[in-house]
Amino acid sequence: MPRENVLLEKSLNFAARIVKLHGYLIKIHKESVISKQIIRSGTSIGANINEANYGSSIADFISKMQIAQKETAETEYWIRLLRLSEYIDDQEFQSLLTDCLDIKNILTATLKTAKSNRK
């Protein structure tokens, strides 16, 4: 299976977790500000990865993957804030953070390879 497909699958599963987290934050904690931010950034990761796979050029692919990487960094921030604000427990925090960092690491490696192949 190509690396991008693994990445797309991981990002899609992560997005589904973020959607569930959003529902939990709204329903249980009545929290709408951070939940709106994390659902935008957390679901945008996979959308940009999917779009990158249909890029018209290597430059387009790299651009979309860089956006996904930035969205991953933003999502990581919101996950950390949710833990510090005690909206999620340590177990949920560690699980979400691990998934987020896995995606970020794969994106970083994919971008490195794409950039080296561009030359």
N, C-alpha and C positions, 0 to 999 in steps of 0.2 A: 504494500500500500504506500503510495507516495506520501512524503512528509506533510505536504499541504492538506491532504485528506485527513490525516491524523489530527492535524492542527484544527481543521474545520470541525471535525467531530468533537474534539475537546472544547472548542469555543462554543459550539452549539449546546453541549451539555452544561457548560458553565452558564450560558445565557438562561437556560431553563431554571437553573438554581437561583439566578438573580431575580427572575420573574417571581419565583416562589418566595424569595426573601422580601421582595417589594410588597407582596400580598400580606405577608406576616407583619412587616413593619406598619403597614396601613391599618390592618385589622386589630392587631394586639396592642401596638404602642401608639396608634393614632399619629404616627410620624410621617409627614409628607415631604419635607424639604430634602433630607438626605436620601430618602427612598426614590424620589424623582431623579436625583443626580445619579445614583448608582444604577438605576434601571436604564438610563440613557447610555452611560458609559459601558456598563457591563454587557448590554445587548449589541452595542455598536461594534464591539471587538469582532465577533463572528460575522456580522454583516459586511464589514470591511475586508475580512479575510476571504469571504465568498466572492465579493466583488473583485478582489485582486486576482483570483483564479480565472477571471474572465477579462483581465486587463488586455488592452490593445497593444501593449508593448512592455518590455522589461521595465522601463521607466514608470509606466502606469502601475505595474505590479508592485514595484518598490514603494511608490507613493502611497498606495492603499495599505500596504503592510506596515508602513511607518505610522499611518493614522491608527491602525489597529494597535500598534505598540504604545502609542500615546494614550489611547483609550484604556489600555491595560494598566498603565501607570496611574491614571486617574482612578480607575476602579480599585486599585490597591489602596490608594489614599482613603477612599470612602469606607472600605472594609476595616482599615485601621481605626478610622474615626468612629465607626459603629461599635467597635470593641471598647475603645476608650470611653465612649458615651454610655456603655453598658446596655446597648440595645441587643447585642448578641453575646453569647457566652464564649468561653475559651475554646471549647470544642468546635463550635461552628466557625469561629474566627480562624482557627488553624486550618480547618478543612477548606474554607473559601480562599484563604491566603495561599495555601499550597497549590490549589487549582489555578489561581491567578498567576502565581509565579512560574508554574509549569508552562503556561501559555506564553508568558513573557519570554521565558528562556528559549522556547521553540521559535518564537517570532524573531528573537535576536539572531539565532543561528541561521534561520531562513533568510533574513535580510543580509547577513554577512555573505552567505553563499550567492545570493542573487546579485549583490554588488560586485563580487569577484568575477562572476560570470559575465557581467555587463562589459567588462574591459576587454 
